[in-house]
């Protein structure tokens, strides 16, 4: 197997270029052998929280909590909100999994599968008439499994003004912005748009959520209340992914502004969709619901798929595989910030050649 020069797999994905040097720096400083609650690590924990908040533009009072993954965030939030009625807006496999977890804990967890052949706002208006009193609205900003997305969540706040609005921002956080006034909870794993090694997730909580759940009964070790109490003291609940926290603290301040990163990703997505469709590839997702950070296309046929995948890997280009029952029929392209322009030029030479 050849070395991967550029990975277009949407997680674990291409690492940000400064990661190798920062890993060496952490090792040289002996940080990974220090007690995770000593003053040095408490300061680094706070530094990472502040770096995340500054990079993402979080409003004052939002709390940054570290968990092991977005999957753990599902569990933590499910435990805390099981007594609420919830509406899960589903576009693909990850939205379905989040709902199934909630439904196992609550008899009042409803799901709506988006009809991507129809405009979104009329569907949302109909949902509000049926589920307008729910306590939680859960949605996925970018559905990694198929490369689908919903419009920004302002309309969710409009139609569900009393609900907690929680977003799984995996495959978006660090590459695409969120209007923070329109959501209450967001979370993501770091191995996608944030361009770091896997094994760490960030959970972002509005001041209202912090106040509401800080003293909530603790039913598990990693209950939301305990995570909040510890994060307010710049402490983890257990021995955490120290390297991941260090990389967030040291890597994010050196990156371009998020708005600049987002503009680059959106321009690149527009170009990729146009060039591949012109060449004869069919987009897997209808135009109004296509994501800018994960793009998906049908293979021309099985034989061509094998040829193109082998050709790409020979060039050190690791294409994103399909996902789910139709995984052999399509491929995915991660349009993540860690990948330079030259990576996409090389990919287009393979796919369009």
C-alpha positions as CSV (number, residue, x, y, z in Angstrom):
1,X,0.0,0.0,0.0
2,X,1.4,3.4,-1.0
3,X,1.8,6.3,1.3
4,X,-1.2,8.7,1.6
5,X,-0.2,12.1,0.3
6,X,-3.6,13.7,0.5
7,X,-6.6,12.1,2.1
8,X,-10.1,13.0,0.9
9,X,-11.7,10.6,3.3
10,X,-14.1,12.5,5.5
11,X,-12.7,11.3,8.8
12,X,-10.1,10.5,9.9
13,X,-9.1,13.1,7.5
14,X,-6.1,15.1,6.4
15,X,-4.1,16.6,9.3
16,X,-3.4,20.3,9.6
17,X,0.2,20.9,8.4
18,X,1.5,22.0,11.8
19,X,0.4,18.9,13.6
20,X,3.6,16.8,13.3
21,X,5.8,19.6,14.7
22,X,3.3,20.3,17.5
23,X,3.3,16.6,18.5
24,X,7.1,16.6,18.6
25,X,6.9,19.8,20.7
26,X,4.5,18.2,23.2
27,X,6.8,15.1,23.5
28,X,9.9,17.2,24.0
29,X,8.2,19.2,26.7
30,X,7.2,15.9,28.5
31,X,3.6,17.1,28.6
32,X,2.1,13.7,27.9
33,X,3.7,12.3,31.0
34,X,2.5,14.9,33.4
35,X,-0.4,14.5,35.8
36,X,-3.5,15.7,34.0
37,X,-4.7,17.8,37.0
38,X,-1.5,19.6,37.8
39,X,-1.3,23.4,37.3
40,X,0.4,23.0,33.9
41,X,-2.4,21.0,32.5
42,X,-5.1,23.1,34.1
43,X,-3.6,26.1,32.3
44,X,-3.4,24.1,29.0
45,X,-7.0,23.0,29.4
46,X,-8.1,26.6,29.8
47,X,-5.9,27.7,26.9
48,X,-7.6,25.1,24.7
49,X,-11.0,26.2,25.8
50,X,-10.2,29.8,25.0
51,X,-8.6,28.9,21.7
52,X,-11.7,27.0,20.6
53,X,-14.0,29.9,21.7
54,X,-11.9,32.5,19.9
55,X,-11.5,30.5,16.6
56,X,-15.2,29.7,16.4
57,X,-16.3,33.2,17.5
58,X,-18.4,31.8,20.4
59,X,-20.4,34.5,22.2
60,X,-19.5,35.4,25.8
61,X,-20.6,32.8,28.3
62,X,-20.5,29.8,26.0
63,X,-18.7,26.9,27.6
64,X,-16.3,24.6,25.8
65,X,-16.3,21.0,27.1
66,X,-14.1,18.2,25.9
67,X,-15.5,14.6,25.3
68,X,-14.0,11.6,23.5
69,X,-16.1,12.1,20.3
70,X,-19.3,13.4,18.8
71,X,-20.7,9.9,19.5
72,X,-20.1,10.4,23.2
73,X,-21.8,13.8,22.9
74,X,-24.9,12.0,21.6
75,X,-24.9,9.8,24.7
76,X,-24.3,12.6,27.2
77,X,-27.1,14.7,25.7
78,X,-29.5,11.8,25.5
79,X,-29.0,11.1,29.2
80,X,-29.7,14.7,30.0
81,X,-32.7,15.2,27.7
82,X,-34.5,11.9,27.9
83,X,-37.4,13.4,29.7
84,X,-37.9,16.0,26.9
85,X,-40.0,15.5,23.8
86,X,-37.6,15.7,20.8
87,X,-37.7,16.1,17.1
88,X,-34.8,14.7,15.1
89,X,-34.4,16.0,11.6
90,X,-32.8,13.2,9.6
91,X,-31.0,13.3,6.3
92,X,-28.8,10.2,6.6
93,X,-27.1,7.5,8.8
94,X,-25.7,9.8,11.5
95,X,-29.0,11.6,12.1
96,X,-30.7,8.2,12.2
97,X,-28.3,7.0,14.8
98,X,-28.7,10.0,17.0
99,X,-32.5,9.5,16.9
100,X,-32.3,5.8,17.6
101,X,-30.2,6.5,20.7
102,X,-32.7,9.1,21.9
103,X,-35.7,6.8,21.1
104,X,-34.1,4.0,23.2
105,X,-34.2,6.3,26.2
106,X,-37.4,8.2,25.6
107,X,-40.8,7.3,24.2
108,X,-41.2,10.8,23.0
109,X,-38.4,11.0,20.4
110,X,-39.8,11.7,17.0
111,X,-37.9,11.6,13.7
112,X,-38.6,13.4,10.4
113,X,-36.7,12.3,7.3
114,X,-36.1,15.3,5.0
115,X,-37.6,15.0,1.5
116,X,-34.7,16.3,-0.5
117,X,-36.9,16.5,-3.6
118,X,-38.9,19.3,-2.0
119,X,-38.0,22.8,-0.6
120,X,-37.0,22.8,3.0
121,X,-39.0,25.7,4.6
122,X,-42.5,24.3,3.7
123,X,-41.5,21.0,5.3
124,X,-40.3,22.9,8.4
125,X,-43.5,24.9,8.7
126,X,-45.5,21.7,8.6
127,X,-43.3,20.2,11.2
128,X,-43.8,23.1,13.5
129,X,-47.6,22.7,13.3
130,X,-47.3,19.0,14.3
131,X,-44.3,19.1,16.8
132,X,-44.3,22.8,17.8
133,X,-44.2,22.0,21.5
134,X,-41.2,19.7,21.6
135,X,-38.4,20.5,24.1
136,X,-35.5,19.6,21.8
137,X,-34.8,19.9,18.1
138,X,-31.8,17.9,16.9
139,X,-30.2,18.1,13.5
140,X,-26.9,17.4,11.7
141,X,-25.2,20.3,10.0
142,X,-23.4,18.2,7.4
143,X,-24.6,14.6,7.1
144,X,-21.2,12.9,6.5
145,X,-22.6,9.7,5.3
146,X,-23.9,11.2,2.0
147,X,-22.7,14.8,1.9
148,X,-26.1,16.4,2.6
149,X,-26.8,19.7,4.5
150,X,-29.7,21.8,5.6
151,X,-29.9,25.6,5.3
152,X,-28.6,27.7,8.3
153,X,-30.7,27.1,11.4
154,X,-32.4,30.6,11.7
155,X,-35.7,29.1,10.5
156,X,-35.5,26.4,13.2
157,X,-35.3,29.1,15.9
158,X,-38.2,30.8,14.2
159,X,-40.5,27.8,14.1
160,X,-39.4,26.3,17.4
161,X,-38.7,29.3,19.6
162,X,-39.1,27.5,22.9
163,X,-37.0,24.4,22.1
164,X,-33.4,23.6,22.8
165,X,-31.7,23.4,19.4
166,X,-28.8,21.0,19.3
167,X,-26.6,20.5,16.2
168,X,-24.1,17.7,15.4
169,X,-21.6,19.9,13.6
170,X,-19.2,17.1,12.7
171,X,-17.8,17.6,9.2
172,X,-18.6,21.3,9.6
173,X,-17.1,22.7,12.8
174,X,-13.8,24.5,12.0
175,X,-14.7,24.8,8.3
176,X,-18.2,26.3,8.1
177,X,-19.7,28.9,10.5
178,X,-22.8,28.5,12.7
179,X,-25.0,31.4,13.7
180,X,-24.6,30.9,17.4
181,X,-27.7,32.9,18.3
182,X,-29.8,30.2,16.5
183,X,-28.5,27.2,18.4
184,X,-28.1,26.2,22.0
185,X,-25.8,23.2,21.8
186,X,-23.2,22.1,19.2
187,X,-20.6,19.4,19.1
188,X,-18.1,17.7,16.8
189,X,-15.2,15.4,16.6
190,X,-11.8,17.0,15.8
191,X,-10.7,14.6,13.1
192,X,-12.6,16.3,10.3
193,X,-12.7,20.1,9.6
194,X,-10.5,20.8,12.6
195,X,-7.8,18.6,11.0
196,X,-6.5,16.9,14.2
197,X,-5.9,13.2,15.0
198,X,-9.1,11.3,16.1
199,X,-10.0,10.6,19.7
200,X,-11.4,14.0,20.9
201,X,-14.6,15.9,20.6
202,X,-15.7,19.4,21.6
203,X,-19.1,20.1,23.1
204,X,-20.3,23.7,23.1
205,X,-23.0,24.9,25.4
206,X,-24.8,28.2,25.6
207,X,-25.0,30.1,28.9
208,X,-28.7,29.0,29.2
209,X,-27.8,25.4,28.8
210,X,-25.0,25.7,31.3
211,X,-27.4,27.2,33.8
212,X,-30.1,24.7,33.1
213,X,-28.0,21.5,33.4
214,X,-25.2,22.4,35.8
215,X,-26.9,21.0,38.8
216,X,-28.9,18.3,37.0
217,X,-29.0,14.9,38.7
218,X,-25.8,12.9,37.9
219,X,-26.9,9.5,36.6
220,X,-23.6,8.5,35.0
221,X,-19.9,9.3,35.5
222,X,-19.9,11.5,32.4
223,X,-23.3,13.1,33.0
224,X,-23.7,16.5,31.5
225,X,-23.9,18.2,34.9
226,X,-20.5,16.8,35.9
227,X,-18.9,17.7,32.6
228,X,-20.1,21.3,33.0
229,X,-18.9,21.6,36.6
230,X,-15.5,20.3,35.7
231,X,-15.1,22.4,32.6
232,X,-16.0,25.6,34.5
233,X,-13.0,24.8,36.6
234,X,-10.8,24.1,33.5
235,X,-10.7,20.4,34.5
236,X,-11.6,17.2,32.6
237,X,-13.9,14.6,34.3
238,X,-11.2,11.9,33.7
239,X,-7.8,11.4,32.2
240,X,-8.5,13.0,28.7
241,X,-6.9,13.0,25.3
242,X,-4.1,15.3,26.5
243,X,-2.4,15.4,23.0
244,X,-5.7,16.4,21.4
245,X,-6.3,19.2,23.9
246,X,-2.7,20.4,23.5
247,X,-3.1,20.5,19.7
248,X,-6.3,22.5,19.9
249,X,-4.6,25.0,22.2
250,X,-1.5,25.5,20.0
251,X,-2.9,25.0,16.5
252,X,-6.1,27.0,16.4
253,X,-4.6,30.5,17.2
254,X,-2.2,30.2,14.2
255,X,-5.0,29.4,11.6
256,X,-6.6,31.9,9.3
257,X,-9.9,33.4,10.4
258,X,-12.8,31.0,10.1
259,X,-14.7,33.3,7.8
260,X,-11.8,33.2,5.4
261,X,-11.6,29.4,5.6
262,X,-15.3,29.1,5.0
263,X,-15.1,31.3,1.9
264,X,-12.4,29.1,0.5
265,X,-14.3,25.9,1.1
266,X,-17.5,27.3,-0.5
267,X,-15.6,28.5,-3.6
268,X,-13.8,25.2,-3.9
269,X,-17.1,23.2,-3.5
270,X,-18.7,25.3,-6.3
271,X,-15.8,24.5,-8.6
272,X,-15.7,20.8,-7.8
273,X,-19.5,20.3,-8.3
274,X,-19.4,22.2,-11.6
275,X,-16.3,20.4,-13.0
276,X,-17.3,16.9,-12.1
277,X,-20.9,17.3,-13.2
278,X,-19.8,18.7,-16.5
279,X,-17.5,15.7,-16.9
280,X,-20.5,13.4,-16.5
281,X,-20.5,12.5,-12.8
282,X,-23.9,12.7,-11.1
283,X,-24.1,14.3,-7.7
284,X,-25.5,11.9,-5.1
285,X,-27.6,14.7,-3.3
286,X,-30.1,17.1,-5.0
287,X,-28.7,20.6,-5.5
288,X,-30.6,22.4,-2.8
289,X,-29.2,20.0,-0.1
290,X,-25.6,19.5,-1.1
291,X,-23.0,20.1,1.5
292,X,-19.9,22.2,0.9
293,X,-17.6,20.3,3.1
294,X,-18.4,16.7,2.0
295,X,-19.2,16.2,-1.6
296,X,-20.6,12.9,-3.0
297,X,-20.9,11.6,-6.6
298,X,-22.0,8.4,-8.2
299,X,-19.3,6.3,-9.9
300,X,-19.7,5.9,-13.6
301,X,-19.8,2.1,-13.1
302,X,-18.1,-0.5,-11.0
303,X,-15.2,-1.2,-13.3
304,X,-14.5,2.5,-13.7
305,X,-14.7,3.0,-9.9
306,X,-12.0,0.4,-9.3
307,X,-9.8,1.9,-12.0
308,X,-10.1,5.5,-10.7
309,X,-9.6,4.5,-7.1
310,X,-6.4,2.5,-8.0
311,X,-5.2,5.4,-10.1
312,X,-5.8,7.9,-7.3
313,X,-4.0,5.7,-4.7
314,X,-1.1,5.3,-7.1
315,X,-0.7,9.1,-6.9
316,X,-1.0,9.1,-3.1
317,X,-4.6,10.4,-3.2
318,X,-6.9,8.6,-0.8
319,X,-10.5,9.0,-2.0
320,X,-13.5,8.9,0.3
321,X,-15.4,5.6,0.1
322,X,-19.1,5.5,0.0
323,X,-21.2,4.8,3.1
324,X,-24.1,2.6,4.0
325,X,-26.1,0.2,1.8
326,X,-25.2,2.0,-1.4
327,X,-21.5,2.5,-0.5
328,X,-20.2,0.8,-3.7
329,X,-22.3,3.1,-5.9
330,X,-20.8,6.5,-4.9
331,X,-17.7,8.1,-3.5
332,X,-17.1,11.1,-1.2
333,X,-14.7,14.0,-1.3
334,X,-13.8,15.7,1.9
335,X,-13.5,19.5,1.3
336,X,-11.7,20.2,4.5
337,X,-9.4,23.1,5.4
338,X,-6.3,21.1,5.9
339,X,-6.2,20.2,2.2
340,X,-4.3,22.7,0.0
341,X,-5.4,23.7,-3.5
342,X,-2.8,21.5,-5.1
343,X,-4.5,18.5,-3.6
344,X,-7.7,19.2,-5.4
345,X,-5.9,20.0,-8.7
346,X,-4.2,16.5,-8.4
347,X,-7.6,14.9,-7.7
348,X,-9.3,16.6,-10.6
349,X,-6.5,15.4,-12.9
350,X,-7.4,11.8,-11.9
351,X,-11.2,12.1,-12.0
352,X,-11.4,14.3,-15.1
353,X,-8.6,12.9,-17.1
